């Protein structure tokens, strides 16, 4: 790995100032960024370490919402009694991310800021219609994800927390790539106050909503209704792990499984 400078931030304001001064990148859990740096796919001259910022960690209930700090580890989300009671689908999703090391180091904010096209958390955020809070504004899930490794975040903007509304029902079903545990296809289904939302990860260049399945489930929230939808393979990934047609088939199958799991 090439040389770089590491700066530790002790507050959100300090982190933002350091990023502006150095043009560096924020370091959360480092599970994706450090690996990319080792492969020289990312070469930041400066990393701003967010691990010492206590205000970015923690889980709390605010009315019918769960607010989870950006530096909260996946394992903490999975083990949280509040998450298990309010949005059990989110706890289950966090428990299925990567391996034990990844879950104990990786963070919610890091996963969302990186926006890997096969990551699990983007499906939960989009599927639940969550709100991403930053040091500058609130961003609706539908406006946050912009494409492969792209988000609505500005260069001087960091995620501080995510606000998840409690759904009526929700579940996540994933067909995992065996080596990486990333989603070959993952589908998050939720019955929310605003209607049915179905978010798909792993199948394309970024997370997206499956509107045909949403429409079918809005008429009849049942596993058969989801499975009957024939998703288009246009624009889906086609690689050694699976063809676009295979992924389109998996979307409907996994949506059906998620509906069954949601109850």
NUDRENMI-782277 format. One line per 3 residues: their letters; for each residue x, y, z of N, C-alpha, C. Coordinates in Angstrom, 3 decimals, padded with zeros to 6 digits. Atoms other than C-alpha are relative to their C-alpha. Layout:
<doses>
a	X:Y:Z:X:Y:Z:X:Y:Z | ...
</doses>
This chain:
<doses>
xxx	000.845:-001.193:000.000:000.000:000.000:000.000:000.886:001.251:000.000 | -000.744:-001.251:000.060:001.236:003.508:-000.816:-000.183:000.797:001.295 | 000.070:-000.794:-001.225:001.781:006.142:001.876:-001.198:000.942:-000.016
xxx	001.093:-000.947:-000.156:-001.052:008.294:003.194:000.064:000.578:001.406 | 000.030:-000.638:-001.304:-001.731:010.596:006.127:-001.322:-000.320:000.690 | 001.194:000.308:-000.777:-004.181:009.623:008.874:-000.225:001.090:001.039
xxx	000.366:-001.016:-000.976:-005.957:012.308:010.863:-001.228:-000.477:000.763 | 001.116:000.448:-000.833:-008.279:011.508:013.775:-000.871:001.192:000.362 | 000.953:-001.056:-000.330:-011.380:013.642:014.180:-000.656:-000.302:001.344
xxx	000.643:000.194:-001.305:-012.959:014.194:017.604:-001.419:000.552:000.048 | 001.370:-000.488:000.089:-016.231:015.777:016.439:-000.390:000.055:-001.467 | 000.462:-000.105:001.385:-018.368:016.045:013.333:000.559:001.264:-000.643
xxx	-000.510:-001.263:000.533:-017.351:019.674:012.882:001.485:-000.104:-000.329 | -001.426:000.184:000.234:-013.678:018.728:013.203:000.247:-000.870:-001.223 | -000.144:000.894:001.153:-014.090:015.912:010.667:-000.271:000.736:-001.305
xxx	000.348:-000.758:001.203:-015.765:018.201:008.142:001.105:000.996:-000.339 | -001.078:-000.963:000.224:-013.038:020.814:008.594:001.244:-000.683:-000.559 | -001.166:000.727:000.475:-010.294:018.235:008.104:-000.184:-000.474:-001.445
xxx	000.271:000.434:001.374:-011.941:016.875:004.958:000.126:001.167:-000.971 | -000.083:-001.182:000.849:-012.226:020.398:003.548:001.450:000.451:-000.177 | -001.393:-000.454:000.044:-008.608:021.230:004.395:000.886:-000.922:-000.829
xxx	-000.906:000.972:000.613:-007.060:018.035:003.049:-000.489:-000.578:-001.316 | 000.556:000.663:001.170:-009.414:016.893:000.316:000.026:-001.513:000.137 | -000.089:001.428:-000.250:-009.213:013.486:001.946:-001.336:-000.704:000.005
xxx	001.207:000.812:-000.074:-011.733:010.715:002.490:-000.251:-000.408:001.442 | 000.306:000.462:-001.355:-013.571:009.777:005.673:000.227:-001.503:000.130 | -000.218:001.414:-000.286:-012.621:006.442:007.243:-000.967:-000.409:001.099
xxx	000.957:000.498:-000.994:-015.457:004.630:009.012:000.522:-001.336:000.516 | -000.500:001.304:-000.419:-015.028:000.873:009.528:001.180:-000.467:-000.814 | -001.130:000.333:000.859:-012.594:000.599:006.629:-000.083:-001.334:-000.705
xxx	000.093:001.343:000.578:-013.894:-002.782:005.470:-000.002:000.003:-001.520 | -000.033:-000.120:001.464:-014.328:-001.576:001.884:001.136:000.900:-000.455 | -000.995:-000.973:000.429:-012.032:001.432:001.678:001.427:-000.538:000.099
xxx	-001.365:000.505:-000.166:-008.885:-000.238:003.051:000.303:-001.078:-001.032 | -000.192:001.035:001.026:-009.365:-003.206:000.717:000.215:000.631:-001.363 | -000.162:-000.694:001.278:-009.742:-000.833:-002.240:001.365:000.680:-000.085
xxx	-001.321:-000.631:-000.020:-006.585:001.001:-001.184:001.109:-001.023:-000.216 | -001.001:001.049:000.186:-004.617:-002.255:-001.008:000.109:-000.389:-001.470 | 000.018:000.341:001.424:-005.649:-002.946:-004.603:000.283:001.217:-000.884
xxx	-000.236:-001.268:000.683:-004.891:000.686:-005.527:-001.173:000.423:-000.878 | 001.210:-000.475:000.667:-008.462:001.176:-006.670:-000.434:001.337:000.592 | 000.221:-001.294:-000.642:-008.611:004.118:-004.258:001.338:000.468:000.550
xxx	-001.296:-000.501:-000.434:-005.660:006.370:-003.484:-000.123:001.366:000.673 | 000.094:-001.281:-000.702:-006.632:009.107:-001.023:001.322:000.353:000.675 | -001.225:-000.430:-000.658:-003.713:011.163:000.243:-000.172:000.125:001.495
xxx	000.287:-000.162:-001.419:-005.426:011.671:003.593:-001.270:-000.753:000.353 | 001.194:000.624:-000.553:-007.860:009.615:005.636:-000.362:000.719:001.289 | 000.486:-000.630:-001.223:-009.978:011.270:008.310:-000.778:-001.053:000.780
xxx	000.565:001.082:-000.802:-010.739:008.678:010.992:-001.170:000.517:000.840 | 001.214:-000.423:-000.711:-014.294:008.991:012.364:-000.267:-000.822:001.255 | 000.294:000.959:-001.076:-014.013:006.244:014.997:-000.045:000.641:001.385
xxx	-000.009:-000.631:-001.307:-013.426:008.672:017.856:-001.131:000.973:000.258 | 001.107:-000.960:-000.128:-016.610:010.667:017.323:-001.194:-000.705:000.638 | 001.046:000.718:-000.742:-019.031:009.436:019.991:-001.398:000.374:-000.466
xxx	001.332:-000.448:000.417:-021.950:011.471:018.638:-000.498:-000.725:-001.249 | 000.395:000.734:001.205:-021.957:009.291:015.515:-000.410:-001.441:000.292 | 000.330:001.379:-000.340:-022.678:006.079:017.426:-001.272:-000.052:000.839
xxx	001.164:000.215:-000.856:-025.748:004.654:019.108:-001.288:-000.223:-000.763 | 001.329:000.312:000.544:-029.320:003.546:018.521:-001.035:000.532:000.976 | 001.040:-000.547:-000.876:-032.352:005.365:019.868:-001.337:000.006:-000.729
xxx	001.346:-000.087:000.557:-036.102:005.431:019.366:-000.487:001.437:000.076 | 000.625:-001.318:000.051:-037.786:008.654:018.308:-001.403:-000.181:-000.582 | 001.355:000.272:000.461:-041.542:008.076:018.151:-000.068:-001.352:-000.672
xxx	000.089:001.262:000.738:-042.179:005.431:015.505:001.200:-000.201:-000.928 | -001.221:000.135:000.789:-038.653:005.781:014.092:001.137:-000.537:000.865 | -001.278:000.365:-000.601:-035.329:004.168:014.920:001.075:000.868:-000.637
xxx	-001.092:-000.823:000.503:-032.381:006.526:014.600:001.310:-000.698:000.364 | -001.237:000.751:-000.196:-029.063:004.743:014.139:001.175:000.856:-000.453 | -001.170:-000.801:000.315:-025.754:006.599:014.257:000.830:-000.608:-001.109
xxx	-000.753:000.452:001.164:-023.519:006.395:011.215:001.149:-000.930:000.346 | -001.138:000.834:-000.385:-020.615:004.808:013.131:-000.416:-001.215:000.826 | 000.486:001.194:-000.693:-022.785:002.084:014.675:000.372:-001.239:-000.818
xxx	-000.468:001.208:000.687:-021.341:-001.339:013.819:-001.176:-000.902:-000.380 | 001.032:000.955:000.426:-023.327:-003.985:011.974:-000.385:-000.932:001.149 | 000.274:000.921:-001.109:-022.996:-006.307:014.975:-000.846:000.662:001.071
xxx	000.794:-000.726:-000.991:-024.452:-003.622:017.250:-001.454:000.116:-000.453 | 001.368:-000.049:000.534:-027.481:-003.245:014.970:-000.667:-001.359:000.159 | 000.558:001.352:-000.079:-027.965:-007.018:014.860:-000.371:-000.378:001.427
xxx	000.214:000.392:-001.403:-027.759:-007.331:018.668:-000.939:000.935:000.746 | 000.811:-000.996:-000.700:-029.866:-004.278:019.537:-001.424:-000.500:000.280 | 001.359:000.396:-000.362:-033.073:-005.104:021.428:-001.027:000.943:-000.617
xxx	000.920:-000.963:000.618:-034.673:-001.915:020.083:-000.217:-000.320:-001.469 | 000.136:000.344:001.420:-033.935:-002.923:016.488:-000.773:-001.302:-000.151 | 000.688:001.293:000.084:-035.079:-006.500:017.073:-001.494:000.135:000.266
xxx	001.407:-000.174:-000.344:-038.352:-005.269:018.570:-000.737:000.870:-001.003 | 000.670:-000.985:000.859:-039.087:-002.401:016.178:000.071:-000.357:-001.475 | -000.179:000.392:001.400:-037.647:-003.548:012.832:000.843:-001.265:-000.033
xxx	-000.786:001.239:-000.047:-036.601:-007.200:013.194:000.670:-000.331:-001.333 | -000.606:000.262:001.311:-035.919:-007.375:009.445:001.346:000.689:-000.134 | -001.261:-000.733:000.057:-033.162:-004.797:009.867:001.069:-000.700:000.839
xxx	-000.944:000.754:-000.832:-031.536:-006.763:012.698:000.461:-001.264:-000.724 | -000.344:001.221:000.724:-031.652:-009.927:010.591:000.925:000.308:-001.167 | -000.858:-000.406:001.111:-030.139:-008.126:007.606:001.418:000.259:000.489
xxx	-001.324:-000.321:-000.533:-027.263:-006.797:009.734:000.747:-001.262:000.413 | -000.617:001.256:-000.431:-026.616:-010.291:011.125:000.540:-000.793:-001.187 | -000.414:000.750:001.180:-026.189:-011.593:007.565:001.060:000.689:-000.847
xxx	-001.028:-000.714:000.766:-023.588:-009.057:006.417:001.367:-000.646:000.204 | -001.382:000.472:-000.039:-020.179:-010.516:005.581:000.258:-001.094:001.012 | -000.360:000.939:-001.052:-018.406:-012.451:008.324:000.089:000.749:001.322
xxx	-000.018:-000.607:-001.334:-017.854:-011.789:012.031:000.893:001.240:000.059 | -000.893:-001.157:-000.024:-014.918:-009.447:011.461:-000.653:001.206:-000.661 | 000.670:-001.097:000.705:-016.840:-007.361:008.935:-001.108:000.582:000.861
xxx	001.117:-000.499:-000.812:-019.852:-007.141:011.258:000.491:000.769:001.232 | -000.507:-000.685:-001.191:-017.685:-006.043:014.186:000.812:001.249:-000.322 | -000.743:-001.190:000.398:-015.810:-003.378:012.192:-000.794:000.902:-000.935
xxx	000.754:-000.779:000.975:-018.122:-002.285:009.391:-001.102:000.818:000.651 | 000.988:-000.918:-000.562:-020.533:000.597:010.002:-001.119:000.293:-000.984 | 001.148:-000.374:000.829:-023.917:001.690:008.736:000.361:001.142:-000.949
xxx	-000.335:-001.146:000.837:-022.631:005.045:007.490:001.041:-000.319:-001.047 | -001.017:000.391:000.962:-019.595:003.511:005.849:-000.585:-000.782:-001.160 | 000.638:000.804:001.040:-021.729:001.009:003.956:-000.817:000.867:-000.946
xxx	000.832:-000.850:000.844:-024.093:003.694:002.719:000.831:000.989:-000.804 | -000.847:-000.934:000.714:-021.372:006.174:001.826:000.751:-000.658:-001.138 | -000.688:000.750:001.047:-019.535:003.494:-000.163:-000.969:-000.421:-001.107
xxx	001.060:000.379:000.934:-022.774:002.312:-001.800:000.449:-001.059:-001.008 | -000.328:001.137:000.860:-021.441:-000.957:-003.155:-001.297:-000.518:-000.622 | 001.237:000.430:000.660:-023.980:-002.208:-005.738:-000.552:-001.331:000.492
xxx	000.484:001.277:-000.537:-024.225:-005.566:-003.924:-000.101:000.019:001.517 | 000.082:-000.098:-001.456:-024.312:-004.277:-000.329:-001.437:-000.182:000.482 | 001.322:000.283:-000.558:-027.214:-005.151:001.969:-000.719:001.249:000.517
xxx	000.660:-001.144:-000.635:-027.871:-001.900:003.850:-000.747:000.914:-000.966 | 000.774:-000.852:000.907:-028.877:000.138:000.774:-001.408:-000.528:-000.274 | 001.332:000.573:000.225:-031.767:-002.292:000.235:-000.928:000.310:001.164
xxx	000.825:-000.299:-001.167:-032.991:-001.725:003.798:-000.387:001.471:000.036 | 000.265:-001.441:-000.036:-032.676:002.058:003.590:-001.032:000.382:-001.060 | 000.946:-000.314:001.068:-034.478:002.229:000.247:-001.332:-000.708:000.225
xxx	001.226:000.767:-000.199:-036.987:-000.488:001.123:-000.878:000.559:001.107 | 000.765:-000.559:-001.115:-038.022:001.186:004.365:-000.335:001.481:-000.203 | 000.237:-001.431:000.207:-038.035:004.696:002.912:000.631:000.826:001.106
xxx	-000.697:-000.680:-001.090:-035.492:005.833:005.492:000.508:001.365:-000.436 | -000.576:-001.317:000.257:-033.934:009.277:005.771:001.451:000.002:000.453 | -001.423:-000.080:-000.319:-030.160:009.754:005.656:000.296:001.414:000.486
xxx	-000.324:-001.300:-000.581:-029.097:012.582:007.968:001.493:000.266:-000.135 | -001.402:-000.370:000.124:-025.842:014.419:007.270:000.270:001.228:000.869 | -000.350:-001.206:-000.744:-023.993:017.326:008.849:-000.647:001.252:-000.581
xxx	000.563:-001.169:000.672:-025.828:019.609:006.405:-001.496:-000.084:-000.264 | 001.393:000.122:000.446:-029.276:018.179:005.565:-000.537:-001.399:000.258 | 000.650:001.296:-000.044:-031.733:015.305:005.480:-000.272:-000.423:-001.444
xxx	000.153:000.485:001.370:-031.810:013.160:002.327:-000.901:-001.228:-000.001 | 000.895:001.148:000.122:-034.711:010.854:001.473:000.710:-001.127:-000.740 | -000.651:001.160:000.614:-033.656:007.335:000.499:-000.125:000.006:-001.515
xxx	000.213:-000.005:001.450:-035.149:007.748:-002.973:000.914:000.987:-000.715 | -000.890:-000.999:000.601:-032.800:010.703:-003.555:001.474:-000.245:000.305 | -001.378:000.170:-000.481:-029.671:009.340:-001.898:000.874:-000.824:-000.937
xxx	-000.801:000.922:000.806:-028.500:006.491:-004.151:-000.027:000.427:-001.468 | -000.091:-000.562:001.346:-027.253:007.704:-007.526:000.560:-000.967:-001.040 | -000.586:000.940:000.945:-025.607:004.653:-009.111:001.148:-000.739:000.644
xxx	-001.085:000.823:-000.523:-022.559:002.430:-008.756:000.997:000.841:000.798 | -000.892:-000.704:-000.919:-020.587:003.720:-005.748:-000.246:001.521:000.007 | 000.314:-001.427:000.028:-022.313:007.097:-006.165:-001.195:000.295:000.896
xxx	001.099:-000.452:-000.849:-024.507:008.935:-003.673:-000.198:001.500:-000.178 | 000.273:-001.429:000.060:-025.954:012.401:-003.203:000.918:000.810:000.898 | -000.875:-000.703:-000.933:-023.252:013.265:-000.647:000.958:000.927:-000.728
xxx	-000.996:-000.938:000.507:-021.152:016.350:-001.355:001.354:-000.330:000.624 | -001.356:000.305:-000.464:-017.385:016.320:-000.810:000.205:000.363:001.465 | -000.166:-000.444:-001.393:-017.701:018.161:002.524:-001.157:-000.448:000.888
xxx	001.196:000.476:-000.697:-020.675:016.131:003.735:000.224:-001.418:000.503 | -000.102:001.352:-000.539:-020.704:013.095:006.023:-001.345:-000.399:000.604 | 001.222:000.531:-000.596:-023.536:010.877:007.193:000.155:000.030:001.516
xxx	-000.034:-000.009:-001.463:-024.361:011.403:010.868:-000.910:-001.082:000.584 | 000.907:001.042:-000.479:-027.310:009.007:011.286:-000.998:-000.335:-001.093 | 001.080:000.391:000.909:-030.149:007.236:009.511:-001.259:-000.206:000.826
xxx	001.279:000.129:-000.688:-033.787:007.474:010.574:-000.881:-000.995:-000.762 | 000.791:001.064:000.619:-035.771:004.299:009.855:-001.424:000.020:000.561 | 001.372:000.101:-000.500:-039.589:004.422:010.083:-000.370:-001.461:000.234
xxx	000.419:001.371:-000.286:-041.092:001.331:011.673:-001.063:-000.427:-001.011 | 000.986:000.470:000.980:-042.941:-000.667:008.982:-001.094:-000.827:000.668 | 001.027:000.924:-000.465:-046.135:-002.650:009.380:000.534:-001.433:-000.075
xxx	-000.638:001.293:000.205:-044.311:-005.686:007.988:001.252:000.224:-000.845 | -001.201:-000.116:000.827:-040.854:-006.183:006.497:000.835:-001.260:000.123 | -000.947:001.116:-000.031:-038.310:-008.846:005.593:000.990:000.171:-001.141
xxx	-001.061:-000.047:001.008:-035.111:-009.259:003.616:000.386:-001.418:-000.357 | -000.434:001.308:000.473:-034.186:-012.264:001.491:001.177:000.199:-000.945 | -001.225:-000.182:000.780:-030.717:-012.658:-000.015:000.513:-001.328:-000.532
xxx	-000.755:001.107:000.573:-029.029:-015.082:-002.376:001.451:000.461:-000.002 | -001.349:-000.520:-000.223:-025.437:-014.625:-001.220:001.024:-000.653:-000.920 | -001.165:000.527:000.693:-022.300:-014.990:-003.283:000.836:-000.707:001.066
xxx	-000.576:000.781:-001.103:-020.599:-017.770:-001.254:001.322:000.532:000.552 | -001.314:-000.421:-000.461:-017.097:-016.292:-001.097:-000.041:001.316:000.757 | -000.007:-001.351:-000.572:-017.878:-012.662:-000.290:-001.148:000.267:000.957
xxx	001.236:-000.221:-000.752:-021.319:-012.932:001.319:-000.755:001.247:-000.469 | 000.777:-001.069:000.611:-022.353:-009.948:-000.806:-001.199:-000.617:-000.712 | 001.211:000.503:000.626:-025.759:-010.260:-002.434:000.183:-000.167:-001.507
xxx	000.146:000.196:001.439:-025.884:-011.858:-005.851:-001.298:000.681:-000.403 | 001.243:-000.785:000.027:-029.438:-010.611:-005.462:-000.538:000.019:001.427 | 000.658:-000.133:-001.293:-031.075:-009.305:-002.298:-001.241:000.857:-000.163
xxx	001.269:-000.730:000.136:-034.669:-008.099:-001.935:-000.563:000.320:001.376 | 000.620:-000.451:-001.244:-036.093:-006.051:000.922:-001.421:000.435:-000.320 | 001.428:-000.301:000.204:-039.901:-005.933:001.083:-000.556:000.609:001.280
xxx	000.583:-000.646:-001.179:-041.784:-003.588:003.408:-001.388:000.536:-000.298 | 001.296:-000.667:-000.017:-045.367:-002.621:004.058:000.151:001.211:000.904 | -000.206:-001.223:-000.759:-045.050:000.998:005.145:-001.270:000.833:000.032
xxx	001.164:-000.888:-000.070:-047.451:003.781:006.024:-000.298:000.628:-001.355 | 000.180:-000.590:001.326:-046.902:005.121:002.508:-000.247:-001.006:-001.095 | 000.230:001.029:001.006:-047.469:001.801:000.738:001.092:-001.049:000.012
xxx	-000.980:001.094:000.099:-045.479:-001.251:-000.305:001.244:000.497:-000.729 | -001.278:-000.329:000.616:-041.801:-000.764:-001.085:000.827:-001.283:-000.141 | -000.831:001.169:000.276:-039.533:-003.378:-002.681:001.325:000.501:-000.569
xxx	-001.312:-000.473:000.436:-035.809:-002.627:-002.962:000.900:-001.183:-000.320 | -000.832:001.094:000.499:-033.334:-004.788:-004.880:001.461:000.434:-000.023 | -001.436:-000.238:000.056:-029.565:-004.942:-004.410:000.687:-001.184:-000.668
xxx	-000.778:001.078:000.587:-026.899:-006.971:-006.202:-000.329:-000.326:-001.444 | 000.444:000.407:001.324:-028.855:-007.335:-009.434:000.453:000.944:-001.105 | -000.324:-001.002:001.010:-027.772:-004.142:-011.203:001.173:000.848:000.476
xxx	-001.135:-000.855:-000.344:-025.246:-001.310:-011.020:-000.234:000.782:001.284 | 000.313:-000.651:-001.254:-026.965:000.025:-007.921:-001.342:-000.486:000.516 | 001.275:000.398:-000.586:-029.889:-000.529:-005.583:-001.142:000.714:-000.724
xxx	001.141:-000.613:000.682:-033.315:000.112:-007.124:-001.298:-000.579:000.547 | 001.316:000.496:-000.405:-037.022:-000.243:-006.424:-000.634:-000.800:-001.133 | 000.660:000.864:000.980:-038.901:-003.041:-008.175:-001.473:000.386:-000.070
xxx	001.366:-000.534:000.072:-042.058:-001.144:-009.131:-001.038:-001.041:-000.418 | 001.010:001.010:000.348:-043.818:-004.096:-010.873:-000.403:-000.879:001.182 | 000.328:000.823:-001.165:-043.585:-006.150:-007.679:-000.728:000.842:001.038
xxx	000.718:-000.890:-000.915:-044.631:-003.166:-005.561:-001.473:000.103:-000.397 | 001.382:-000.127:000.482:-047.740:-002.771:-007.731:-000.798:-001.276:000.264 | 000.684:001.281:-000.226:-048.578:-006.475:-007.464:-000.312:-000.192:001.477
xxx	000.201:000.182:-001.436:-048.152:-006.506:-003.684:-000.969:001.026:000.575 | 000.969:-000.994:-000.451:-050.202:-003.339:-003.291:-001.421:-000.521:-000.187 | 001.319:000.593:000.250:-053.143:-005.297:-004.740:-000.240:-001.216:000.891
xxx	000.124:001.210:-000.821:-052.445:-008.501:-002.842:001.353:-000.310:000.612 | -001.286:000.194:-000.668:-049.666:-008.751:-000.258:000.164:-001.474:000.339 | -000.189:001.426:-000.193:-048.863:-012.396:-000.733:001.180:-000.504:-000.806
xxx	-001.172:000.557:000.660:-045.946:-014.579:-001.773:-000.273:-000.346:-001.456 | 000.320:000.384:001.376:-047.724:-015.831:-004.897:-000.057:001.219:-000.915 | 000.086:-001.221:000.809:-048.371:-012.282:-006.104:001.380:000.489:-000.391
xxx	-001.364:-000.437:000.303:-044.682:-011.427:-005.869:000.673:-000.944:-000.990 | -000.675:000.987:000.839:-043.507:-014.642:-007.484:-000.532:000.004:-001.426 | 000.617:-000.004:001.330:-045.889:-014.219:-010.421:000.521:001.116:-000.891
xxx	-000.494:-001.126:000.792:-044.230:-010.974:-011.530:001.242:-000.416:-000.779 | -001.156:000.292:000.846:-041.826:-011.402:-014.438:000.800:001.294:-000.178 | -000.833:-001.195:000.076:-039.089:-008.812:-013.993:000.833:000.003:-001.278
xxx	-000.816:-000.134:001.205:-037.276:-007.520:-017.056:001.473:-000.195:000.342 | -001.437:000.199:-000.185:-033.638:-008.563:-017.427:000.810:001.169:-000.551 | -000.690:-001.143:000.602:-032.788:-005.325:-019.208:000.708:000.832:001.073
xxx	-000.770:-000.821:-000.928:-030.020:-003.422:-017.410:000.541:-000.744:001.209 | -000.504:000.760:-001.143:-029.279:-006.217:-014.932:001.403:-000.538:-000.280 | -001.365:000.505:000.130:-025.788:-007.581:-014.267:000.027:-001.344:-000.712
xxx	-000.192:001.255:000.734:-024.518:-010.368:-016.498:001.480:-000.356:000.129 | -001.399:000.300:-000.262:-021.321:-011.975:-015.212:000.188:-001.487:000.299 | -000.289:001.412:-000.243:-019.660:-015.233:-014.176:-000.852:-000.586:001.111
xxx	000.800:000.491:-001.117:-021.887:-015.464:-011.113:-001.459:-000.256:-000.396 | 001.380:000.190:000.416:-025.177:-015.286:-012.990:-000.374:000.924:-001.148 | 000.440:-000.815:001.133:-026.826:-014.038:-016.154:-001.057:001.009:000.439
xxx	001.044:-000.986:-000.285:-029.187:-011.081:-016.287:-001.355:-000.683:000.151 | 001.274:000.721:-000.070:-032.064:-013.489:-016.886:-000.132:-000.755:001.324 | 000.008:000.713:-001.278:-031.101:-015.539:-013.831:-000.288:000.970:001.139
xxx	000.235:-000.989:-001.047:-030.996:-012.419:-011.693:-001.435:000.510:-000.025 | 001.393:-000.469:000.074:-034.378:-011.242:-012.965:-000.944:-001.028:000.616 | 000.800:001.069:-000.605:-035.829:-014.620:-011.961:000.154:000.012:001.520
xxx	-000.245:-000.016:-001.440:-034.184:-014.401:-008.528:-000.741:001.138:000.699 | 000.681:-001.132:-000.635:-035.742:-011.006:-007.853:-001.407:-000.396:000.420 | 001.374:000.400:-000.321:-039.264:-012.418:-008.007:-000.030:-001.097:001.054
xxx	-000.045:001.094:-000.972:-038.331:-015.578:-006.100:000.320:000.520:001.396 | -000.396:-000.524:-001.302:-036.609:-013.655:-003.306:-001.039:000.965:000.568 | 001.088:-000.848:-000.464:-039.399:-011.096:-003.127:-001.106:-000.846:000.616
xxx	001.002:000.925:-000.515:-041.794:-014.001:-002.645:000.408:-000.540:001.372 | -000.500:000.510:-001.276:-039.619:-015.418:000.158:-000.060:001.083:001.077 | 000.041:-001.099:-000.971:-039.404:-012.008:001.816:-001.412:000.258:000.476
xxx	001.407:-000.186:-000.387:-043.179:-011.616:001.777:-000.438:-001.096:000.965 | 000.338:001.112:-000.913:-043.550:-015.048:003.364:000.619:000.207:001.369 | -000.686:-000.224:-001.259:-040.994:-014.162:006.025:-000.607:001.165:000.773
xx	000.603:-001.168:-000.655:-042.723:-010.848:006.716:-001.282:-000.390:000.733 | 001.201:000.487:-000.686:-045.881:-012.760:007.655:-001.248:000.757:-000.381
</doses>
